[in-house]
Amino acid sequence: VGVAIHTILYVRQVYPAELFIRRKKYDTPVYQSRHPGLNEYISGAIKAVGQELILGHVDKVVVVIKDKHDVALERFIFSIQNMIEVESYNKDTSIEDAMPSTVLGQYFRSFLIKLNMIESQLGELAPTDGNTFAILLELQDNKAPTVGLSKDDPPPWMPANIGDTTSGASDEAELYMVRAVDTGVINLSLAVQESAEKLRMLAEENGHTTGKGKERAK
C-alpha cells in the first residue's frame, strides 16, 4: 500500500514530478517521494495501518485527493478483507490455500501497472497548486483505533472529515475497480471513486450535465 500511495501522488500530480524518483518494485516502474516530511507522514500512516491489520480491524484504507477548498475530488479505496490471524511465533508457518510468493509478485505487478495507467481512465486533474491529500482509515463496525503508548508508536489517528470518507460520497460519485487480489491470507482490492463535485466541474468545463453515477464502494 505504501508503494501505491507514493505512485498515486505522482500519477495524479498532487506534487510536482521533480519531487519523485523513479524506482522498480515487482519489476514495475513506481515512484518514491524525496520529501522527508511527506515520507514521514506516509510511513507513519502505513505503520499505524499495519497495527490495525494485525488486530483485524481494518475495512478500508482511503487516499483522498482534495482541491484547495478541501473538497474531495478522488478517493483511492483499498478494501481489505478476510485476513487470517497468525500468531507472531507462527509467522513462518505456511498457510493452506495461500498464494505462492512468485504468483503473488505477478499479481502485485499487474496491480501497479494498472495504477500507473489510471490517468487514461480518469483523465488529468485540473492543474493547480492547491491540491492536497489525506490518508484515511475506515474500520469495521464497532471498532475503534488503538492508541499506542510507546514512543515508537505512530501518531494517533484523528477523526476524519465525513466528506472525505466513502460514506460521505454522493450517490452521483462514480466508482471504477482497478484490481483485486485474493492471496489466501488477505483479500485486497483497489477502486477509484470520482466525486460528484469533480464530475460536476468537468461537466461545466465541457458544457455537459452529469448523469447517474456508478455504484458506491461497499
TORBA-708905 format. One line per 8 residues: number of its first residue (from 1); their letters; for each residue y, z negated, x negated of N, C-alpha, C. Coordinates in nm, 2 decimals, always signed. Layout:
N
NUM) A) Y,Z,X,Y,Z,X,Y,Z,X  ...
//
This chain:
218
1) VGVAIHTI) -0.12,+0.00,-0.08,+0.00,+0.00,+0.00,+0.13,+0.00,-0.09  +0.12,-0.07,-0.20,+0.24,-0.08,-0.29,+0.27,+0.06,-0.34  +0.17,+0.14,-0.38,+0.20,+0.27,-0.43,+0.26,+0.36,-0.32  +0.20,+0.34,-0.20,+0.25,+0.42,-0.09,+0.40,+0.39,-0.06  +0.44,+0.26,-0.07,+0.57,+0.22,-0.04,+0.67,+0.29,-0.13  +0.64,+0.28,-0.26,+0.73,+0.35,-0.36,+0.74,+0.50,-0.33  +0.63,+0.56,-0.30,+0.63,+0.70,-0.27,+0.71,+0.74,-0.14  +0.70,+0.65,-0.04,+0.77,+0.67,+0.08,+0.92,+0.67,+0.05
9) LYVRQVYP) +0.97,+0.58,-0.03,+1.11,+0.57,-0.06,+1.16,+0.69,-0.13  +1.07,+0.75,-0.22,+1.11,+0.87,-0.29,+1.11,+0.99,-0.20  +1.00,+1.01,-0.13,+0.99,+1.13,-0.04,+1.09,+1.13,+0.07  +1.13,+1.01,+0.12,+1.23,+1.01,+0.23,+1.37,+0.99,+0.18  +1.38,+1.00,+0.05,+1.51,+1.00,-0.02,+1.60,+0.88,+0.02  +1.54,+0.76,+0.03,+1.61,+0.64,+0.06,+1.70,+0.61,-0.06  +1.65,+0.64,-0.18,+1.72,+0.61,-0.30,+1.73,+0.74,-0.38  +1.82,+0.76,-0.47,+1.83,+0.89,-0.55,+1.70,+0.91,-0.63
17) AELFIRRK) +1.66,+1.04,-0.64,+1.54,+1.08,-0.71,+1.53,+1.03,-0.85  +1.65,+1.02,-0.92,+1.65,+0.97,-1.06,+1.62,+0.83,-1.07  +1.61,+0.75,-0.96,+1.57,+0.61,-0.97,+1.42,+0.60,-0.99  +1.34,+0.71,-0.97,+1.20,+0.70,-0.97,+1.14,+0.78,-1.09  +1.02,+0.73,-1.13,+0.95,+0.80,-1.24,+0.82,+0.85,-1.18  +0.78,+0.97,-1.22,+0.65,+1.03,-1.16,+0.53,+0.97,-1.24  +0.43,+0.93,-1.17,+0.31,+0.88,-1.23,+0.19,+0.95,-1.16  +0.07,+0.90,-1.19,-0.05,+0.95,-1.12,-0.14,+0.83,-1.08
25) KYDTPVYQ) -0.19,+0.85,-0.96,-0.28,+0.75,-0.90,-0.39,+0.83,-0.82  -0.51,+0.80,-0.85,-0.62,+0.87,-0.79,-0.61,+1.02,-0.82  -0.56,+1.05,-0.94,-0.54,+1.19,-0.98,-0.44,+1.27,-0.89  -0.35,+1.19,-0.84,-0.25,+1.25,-0.75,-0.11,+1.20,-0.79  -0.01,+1.29,-0.79,+0.13,+1.25,-0.82,+0.18,+1.15,-0.73  +0.24,+1.04,-0.78,+0.30,+0.94,-0.70,+0.43,+0.90,-0.77  +0.51,+0.82,-0.71,+0.64,+0.79,-0.77,+0.66,+0.63,-0.77  +0.72,+0.59,-0.88,+0.74,+0.45,-0.91,+0.89,+0.42,-0.93
33) SRHPGLNE) +0.94,+0.33,-0.86,+1.08,+0.29,-0.88,+1.10,+0.23,-1.02  +1.22,+0.25,-1.08,+1.25,+0.20,-1.21,+1.35,+0.08,-1.19  +1.39,+0.05,-1.07,+1.49,-0.05,-1.05,+1.43,-0.19,-1.04  +1.46,-0.28,-1.13,+1.39,-0.41,-1.14,+1.40,-0.49,-1.00  +1.52,-0.49,-0.94,+1.53,-0.57,-0.82,+1.45,-0.51,-0.71  +1.45,-0.38,-0.69,+1.37,-0.31,-0.59,+1.22,-0.34,-0.62  +1.18,-0.33,-0.74,+1.04,-0.35,-0.77,+0.99,-0.50,-0.74  +1.08,-0.59,-0.77,+1.06,-0.73,-0.74,+1.04,-0.75,-0.59
41) YISGAIKA) +1.12,-0.69,-0.51,+1.11,-0.71,-0.36,+0.98,-0.65,-0.31  +0.95,-0.53,-0.36,+0.82,-0.47,-0.31,+0.70,-0.55,-0.36  +0.70,-0.59,-0.48,+0.58,-0.66,-0.54,+0.57,-0.80,-0.47  +0.68,-0.86,-0.44,+0.67,-0.99,-0.37,+0.62,-0.97,-0.23  +0.66,-0.87,-0.16,+0.61,-0.84,-0.03,+0.46,-0.81,-0.03  +0.42,-0.73,-0.12,+0.28,-0.70,-0.13,+0.19,-0.82,-0.16  +0.24,-0.90,-0.25,+0.17,-1.03,-0.28,+0.16,-1.11,-0.15  +0.26,-1.13,-0.08,+0.26,-1.21,+0.04,+0.17,-1.14,+0.15
49) VGQELILG) +0.17,-1.01,+0.16,+0.07,-0.94,+0.25,-0.07,-0.97,+0.21  -0.10,-0.97,+0.08,-0.23,-1.00,+0.03,-0.28,-1.13,+0.07  -0.19,-1.23,+0.07,-0.23,-1.37,+0.11,-0.27,-1.37,+0.26  -0.20,-1.30,+0.34,-0.23,-1.30,+0.48,-0.36,-1.21,+0.51  -0.38,-1.11,+0.43,-0.50,-1.03,+0.44,-0.63,-1.12,+0.41  -0.62,-1.20,+0.31,-0.73,-1.29,+0.28,-0.77,-1.38,+0.40  -0.66,-1.42,+0.47,-0.68,-1.51,+0.59,-0.72,-1.43,+0.71  -0.71,-1.29,+0.70,-0.75,-1.21,+0.82,-0.64,-1.21,+0.93
57) HVDKVVVV) -0.52,-1.24,+0.89,-0.41,-1.25,+0.99,-0.34,-1.12,+1.02  -0.35,-1.02,+0.93,-0.26,-0.90,+0.94,-0.31,-0.80,+1.04  -0.21,-0.76,+1.12,-0.23,-0.65,+1.22,-0.17,-0.52,+1.16  -0.04,-0.52,+1.12,+0.03,-0.41,+1.07,+0.12,-0.45,+0.96  +0.14,-0.36,+0.86,+0.25,-0.36,+0.77,+0.34,-0.24,+0.79  +0.46,-0.27,+0.81,+0.56,-0.16,+0.86,+0.67,-0.14,+0.75  +0.69,-0.02,+0.71,+0.81,+0.01,+0.63,+0.90,+0.08,+0.72  +1.01,+0.02,+0.75,+1.11,+0.08,+0.84,+1.23,+0.13,+0.76
65) IKDKHDVA) +1.27,+0.25,+0.79,+1.39,+0.31,+0.73,+1.50,+0.31,+0.83  +1.61,+0.26,+0.79,+1.73,+0.24,+0.88,+1.85,+0.31,+0.83  +1.94,+0.34,+0.92,+2.07,+0.41,+0.88,+2.17,+0.30,+0.84  +2.29,+0.34,+0.81,+2.39,+0.25,+0.77,+2.44,+0.15,+0.88  +2.40,+0.18,+1.00,+2.43,+0.09,+1.12,+2.32,+0.00,+1.15  +2.22,+0.00,+1.06,+2.10,-0.09,+1.08,+2.01,-0.04,+1.20  +2.02,+0.09,+1.23,+1.93,+0.14,+1.34,+1.81,+0.20,+1.28  +1.69,+0.16,+1.33,+1.57,+0.22,+1.28,+1.55,+0.37,+1.30
73) LERFIFSI) +1.52,+0.44,+1.20,+1.50,+0.59,+1.21,+1.36,+0.62,+1.21  +1.29,+0.57,+1.11,+1.14,+0.60,+1.10,+1.07,+0.47,+1.06  +0.95,+0.46,+1.12,+0.86,+0.35,+1.08,+0.73,+0.40,+1.02  +0.69,+0.36,+0.91,+0.57,+0.40,+0.84,+0.47,+0.28,+0.87  +0.37,+0.30,+0.95,+0.29,+0.19,+1.01,+0.15,+0.19,+0.94  +0.13,+0.09,+0.86,-0.01,+0.07,+0.81,-0.08,-0.03,+0.90  -0.18,+0.02,+0.97,-0.26,-0.06,+1.06,-0.39,-0.11,+0.98  -0.42,-0.23,+0.99,-0.53,-0.29,+0.91,-0.62,-0.37,+1.00
81) QNMIEVES) -0.75,-0.33,+1.00,-0.84,-0.39,+1.09,-0.98,-0.41,+1.03  -1.06,-0.50,+1.09,-1.20,-0.52,+1.05,-1.22,-0.56,+0.91  -1.14,-0.65,+0.86,-1.16,-0.69,+0.72,-1.27,-0.80,+0.72  -1.37,-0.77,+0.63,-1.48,-0.87,+0.62,-1.44,-0.98,+0.52  -1.45,-1.10,+0.57,-1.41,-1.21,+0.48,-1.52,-1.24,+0.37  -1.48,-1.24,+0.25,-1.57,-1.26,+0.14,-1.51,-1.38,+0.06  -1.60,-1.48,+0.04,-1.55,-1.59,-0.04,-1.53,-1.55,-0.19  -1.44,-1.62,-0.25,-1.40,-1.58,-0.39,-1.52,-1.58,-0.48
89) YNKDTSIE) -1.61,-1.67,-0.46,-1.73,-1.68,-0.55,-1.83,-1.57,-0.53  -1.81,-1.49,-0.42,-1.89,-1.38,-0.38,-1.82,-1.24,-0.40  -1.71,-1.24,-0.47,-1.62,-1.12,-0.47,-1.69,-1.00,-0.54  -1.79,-1.03,-0.62,-1.86,-0.92,-0.69,-1.98,-0.88,-0.62  -2.01,-0.94,-0.51,-2.13,-0.91,-0.43,-2.11,-0.78,-0.35  -2.21,-0.69,-0.35,-2.20,-0.57,-0.28,-2.21,-0.60,-0.13  -2.14,-0.51,-0.05,-2.14,-0.53,+0.10,-2.21,-0.41,+0.16  -2.30,-0.44,+0.25,-2.37,-0.34,+0.32,-2.27,-0.25,+0.40
97) DAMPSTVL) -2.29,-0.12,+0.39,-2.21,-0.02,+0.46,-2.08,+0.00,+0.39  -2.05,-0.07,+0.28,-1.92,-0.05,+0.22,-1.91,+0.09,+0.15  -1.80,+0.15,+0.15,-1.78,+0.28,+0.09,-1.79,+0.27,-0.06  -1.87,+0.36,-0.13,-1.87,+0.36,-0.28,-1.73,+0.39,-0.34  -1.71,+0.33,-0.45,-1.57,+0.34,-0.52,-1.53,+0.48,-0.54  -1.63,+0.57,-0.58,-1.59,+0.71,-0.60,-1.55,+0.78,-0.48  -1.61,+0.75,-0.37,-1.58,+0.81,-0.24,-1.44,+0.75,-0.19  -1.43,+0.62,-0.21,-1.30,+0.56,-0.17,-1.19,+0.62,-0.25
105) GQYFRSFL) -1.20,+0.65,-0.37,-1.10,+0.71,-0.45,-1.06,+0.84,-0.39  -1.16,+0.92,-0.35,-1.13,+1.05,-0.29,-1.05,+1.04,-0.16  -1.08,+0.94,-0.08,-1.01,+0.91,+0.05,-0.87,+0.87,+0.02  -0.85,+0.78,-0.08,-0.71,+0.74,-0.11,-0.63,+0.86,-0.17  -0.70,+0.95,-0.24,-0.63,+1.06,-0.30,-0.58,+1.15,-0.18  -0.66,+1.18,-0.08,-0.62,+1.26,+0.03,-0.51,+1.19,+0.11  -0.52,+1.05,+0.11,-0.41,+0.97,+0.18,-0.28,+0.99,+0.11  -0.27,+0.99,-0.02,-0.15,+1.01,-0.10,-0.10,+1.15,-0.09
113) IKLNMIES) -0.19,+1.25,-0.09,-0.15,+1.39,-0.08,-0.08,+1.41,+0.05  -0.13,+1.36,+0.16,-0.07,+1.38,+0.29,+0.07,+1.31,+0.30  +0.08,+1.19,+0.23,+0.20,+1.12,+0.23,+0.31,+1.20,+0.15  +0.27,+1.26,+0.04,+0.36,+1.34,-0.03,+0.41,+1.46,+0.05  +0.33,+1.51,+0.14,+0.37,+1.63,+0.22,+0.43,+1.59,+0.36  +0.46,+1.46,+0.38,+0.51,+1.42,+0.51,+0.65,+1.48,+0.55  +0.73,+1.52,+0.45,+0.86,+1.58,+0.47,+0.85,+1.71,+0.55  +0.74,+1.78,+0.53,+0.72,+1.91,+0.60,+0.70,+1.88,+0.75
121) QLGELAPT) +0.65,+1.76,+0.79,+0.63,+1.73,+0.93,+0.75,+1.66,+0.99  +0.82,+1.58,+0.91,+0.93,+1.50,+0.96,+1.06,+1.57,+0.94  +1.07,+1.66,+0.84,+1.20,+1.71,+0.81,+1.28,+1.62,+0.72  +1.39,+1.66,+0.67,+1.47,+1.57,+0.59,+1.55,+1.47,+0.67  +1.57,+1.35,+0.62,+1.67,+1.26,+0.68,+1.81,+1.30,+0.65  +1.90,+1.28,+0.74,+2.04,+1.32,+0.72,+2.09,+1.26,+0.59  +2.14,+1.34,+0.50,+2.19,+1.28,+0.37,+2.30,+1.18,+0.39  +2.28,+1.06,+0.33,+2.38,+0.95,+0.35,+2.35,+0.85,+0.24
129) DGNTFAIL) +2.46,+0.78,+0.20,+2.44,+0.67,+0.11,+2.41,+0.54,+0.17  +2.40,+0.54,+0.30,+2.39,+0.41,+0.38,+2.25,+0.38,+0.42  +2.15,+0.46,+0.40,+2.01,+0.43,+0.45,+1.95,+0.32,+0.37  +1.88,+0.23,+0.44,+1.81,+0.12,+0.38,+1.67,+0.11,+0.43  +1.59,+0.01,+0.38,+1.46,+0.00,+0.43,+1.42,-0.15,+0.43  +1.32,-0.18,+0.50,+1.26,-0.32,+0.50,+1.11,-0.31,+0.52  +1.05,-0.41,+0.47,+0.90,-0.43,+0.48,+0.87,-0.54,+0.58  +0.80,-0.50,+0.69,+0.77,-0.60,+0.80,+0.62,-0.63,+0.80
137) LELQDNKA) +0.59,-0.75,+0.83,+0.45,-0.79,+0.85,+0.43,-0.83,+1.00  +0.35,-0.76,+1.07,+0.31,-0.79,+1.21,+0.17,-0.85,+1.21  +0.17,-0.97,+1.26,+0.04,-1.05,+1.25,-0.03,-1.03,+1.38  -0.16,-1.07,+1.38,-0.24,-1.07,+1.50,-0.19,-1.18,+1.60  -0.22,-1.17,+1.72,-0.17,-1.26,+1.82,-0.20,-1.40,+1.79  -0.10,-1.49,+1.81,-0.11,-1.63,+1.79,-0.13,-1.67,+1.64  -0.09,-1.58,+1.55,-0.10,-1.61,+1.41,+0.05,-1.63,+1.36  +0.06,-1.72,+1.26,+0.19,-1.74,+1.20,+0.18,-1.72,+1.05
145) PTVGLSKD) +0.28,-1.67,+0.98,+0.27,-1.65,+0.84,+0.26,-1.78,+0.77  +0.18,-1.79,+0.66,+0.16,-1.91,+0.58,+0.29,-1.93,+0.50  +0.31,-2.06,+0.46,+0.42,-2.09,+0.38,+0.37,-2.15,+0.25  +0.39,-2.08,+0.14,+0.34,-2.13,+0.01,+0.43,-2.24,-0.05  +0.36,-2.33,-0.11,+0.43,-2.45,-0.17,+0.45,-2.43,-0.32  +0.37,-2.35,-0.38,+0.37,-2.33,-0.53,+0.49,-2.24,-0.57  +0.54,-2.27,-0.69,+0.65,-2.19,-0.74,+0.61,-2.04,-0.76  +0.47,-2.02,-0.77,+0.42,-1.88,-0.80,+0.41,-1.81,-0.67
153) DPPPWMPA) +0.42,-1.88,-0.55,+0.40,-1.81,-0.43,+0.52,-1.72,-0.40  +0.50,-1.61,-0.33,+0.61,-1.52,-0.29,+0.71,-1.59,-0.19  +0.83,-1.54,-0.18,+0.93,-1.60,-0.09,+0.87,-1.59,+0.06  +0.91,-1.69,+0.14,+0.86,-1.69,+0.28,+0.91,-1.57,+0.36  +0.83,-1.53,+0.46,+0.87,-1.43,+0.55,+0.99,-1.47,+0.64  +1.08,-1.38,+0.67,+1.19,-1.41,+0.76,+1.16,-1.34,+0.89  +1.21,-1.40,+1.01,+1.19,-1.33,+1.14,+1.25,-1.19,+1.13  +1.18,-1.09,+1.19,+1.23,-0.96,+1.18,+1.32,-0.93,+1.30
161) NIGDTTSG) +1.41,-0.83,+1.29,+1.49,-0.78,+1.40,+1.39,-0.71,+1.49  +1.39,-0.74,+1.62,+1.29,-0.68,+1.71,+1.31,-0.53,+1.71  +1.43,-0.48,+1.69,+1.45,-0.33,+1.69,+1.38,-0.26,+1.58  +1.34,-0.34,+1.47,+1.28,-0.28,+1.36,+1.13,-0.27,+1.38  +1.07,-0.35,+1.47,+0.93,-0.36,+1.48,+0.87,-0.25,+1.57  +0.74,-0.24,+1.57,+0.67,-0.14,+1.65,+0.69,-0.17,+1.80  +0.69,-0.30,+1.83,+0.70,-0.34,+1.97,+0.84,-0.32,+2.02  +0.94,-0.30,+1.93,+1.07,-0.27,+1.97,+1.10,-0.13,+1.99
169) ASDEAELY) +1.00,-0.04,+1.96,+1.03,+0.10,+1.97,+1.03,+0.15,+2.12  +1.12,+0.25,+2.14,+1.13,+0.31,+2.27,+1.01,+0.39,+2.31  +0.99,+0.41,+2.44,+0.88,+0.50,+2.48,+0.90,+0.64,+2.44  +1.02,+0.68,+2.40,+1.06,+0.81,+2.36,+1.03,+0.84,+2.21  +0.99,+0.73,+2.14,+0.96,+0.75,+2.00,+0.84,+0.83,+1.99  +0.83,+0.91,+1.88,+0.71,+1.00,+1.86,+0.63,+0.95,+1.74  +0.50,+0.95,+1.76,+0.41,+0.89,+1.66,+0.32,+1.00,+1.61  +0.30,+1.01,+1.47,+0.21,+1.10,+1.41,+0.12,+1.03,+1.32
177) MVRAVDTG) -0.01,+1.06,+1.33,-0.11,+1.00,+1.24,-0.11,+1.07,+1.11  -0.11,+1.00,+1.00,-0.11,+1.06,+0.87,-0.26,+1.06,+0.81  -0.32,+0.94,+0.81,-0.46,+0.94,+0.76,-0.52,+0.80,+0.80  -0.65,+0.80,+0.82,-0.72,+0.68,+0.84,-0.84,+0.67,+0.75  -0.87,+0.55,+0.70,-0.98,+0.53,+0.60,-1.06,+0.41,+0.65  -1.19,+0.43,+0.67,-1.28,+0.32,+0.70,-1.37,+0.29,+0.58  -1.34,+0.18,+0.51,-1.41,+0.16,+0.39,-1.54,+0.08,+0.40  -1.56,+0.03,+0.52,-1.68,-0.06,+0.55,-1.64,-0.20,+0.52
185) VINLSLAV) -1.53,-0.23,+0.46,-1.48,-0.37,+0.44,-1.35,-0.38,+0.52  -1.26,-0.28,+0.51,-1.14,-0.29,+0.58,-1.10,-0.15,+0.63  -1.05,-0.14,+0.75,-1.01,-0.01,+0.80,-0.86,+0.00,+0.79  -0.81,+0.11,+0.73,-0.67,+0.13,+0.70,-0.63,+0.26,+0.76  -0.52,+0.26,+0.83,-0.46,+0.39,+0.88,-0.31,+0.38,+0.86  -0.25,+0.50,+0.84,-0.11,+0.52,+0.83,-0.06,+0.61,+0.93  +0.04,+0.57,+1.01,+0.10,+0.66,+1.11,+0.25,+0.65,+1.08  +0.32,+0.76,+1.12,+0.47,+0.76,+1.11,+0.53,+0.77,+1.25
193) QESAEKLR) +0.63,+0.69,+1.28,+0.69,+0.69,+1.41,+0.84,+0.73,+1.39  +0.88,+0.83,+1.45,+1.02,+0.87,+1.46,+1.09,+0.80,+1.58  +1.19,+0.73,+1.55,+1.26,+0.65,+1.66,+1.33,+0.75,+1.76  +1.35,+0.70,+1.88,+1.42,+0.77,+1.98,+1.56,+0.80,+1.93  +1.62,+0.71,+1.86,+1.76,+0.73,+1.81,+1.76,+0.84,+1.71  +1.66,+0.85,+1.62,+1.66,+0.96,+1.53,+1.64,+1.10,+1.60  +1.55,+1.10,+1.70,+1.53,+1.22,+1.77,+1.65,+1.26,+1.85  +1.72,+1.16,+1.90,+1.84,+1.19,+1.98,+1.95,+1.25,+1.89
201) MLAEENGH) +1.96,+1.20,+1.77,+2.06,+1.25,+1.67,+2.03,+1.39,+1.63  +1.89,+1.42,+1.61,+1.85,+1.55,+1.57,+1.88,+1.65,+1.69  +1.85,+1.61,+1.81,+1.88,+1.69,+1.93,+2.02,+1.73,+1.94  +2.11,+1.63,+1.92,+2.25,+1.65,+1.93,+2.30,+1.75,+1.82  +2.24,+1.74,+1.70,+2.27,+1.83,+1.59,+2.23,+1.97,+1.62  +2.11,+1.98,+1.69,+2.05,+2.12,+1.72,+2.09,+2.17,+1.86  +2.17,+2.09,+1.93,+2.21,+2.13,+2.06,+2.10,+2.13,+2.17  +2.00,+2.04,+2.15,+1.89,+2.04,+2.24,+1.88,+1.90,+2.30
209) TTGKGKER) +1.80,+1.88,+2.40,+1.77,+1.75,+2.46,+1.63,+1.71,+2.42  +1.61,+1.58,+2.40,+1.48,+1.53,+2.37,+1.39,+1.52,+2.49  +1.26,+1.54,+2.46,+1.16,+1.52,+2.57,+1.08,+1.39,+2.55  +0.98,+1.38,+2.64,+0.90,+1.26,+2.63,+0.83,+1.25,+2.50  +0.83,+1.13,+2.44,+0.76,+1.12,+2.31,+0.62,+1.10,+2.32  +0.55,+1.09,+2.20,+0.41,+1.07,+2.20,+0.38,+0.92,+2.21  +0.25,+0.89,+2.21,+0.21,+0.75,+2.24,+0.26,+0.66,+2.12  +0.29,+0.54,+2.16,+0.33,+0.44,+2.06,+0.22,+0.38,+1.98
217) AK) +0.25,+0.33,+1.87,+0.14,+0.26,+1.79,+0.09,+0.14,+1.86  -0.04,+0.13,+1.85,-0.11,+0.02,+1.91,-0.17,-0.07,+1.81
//
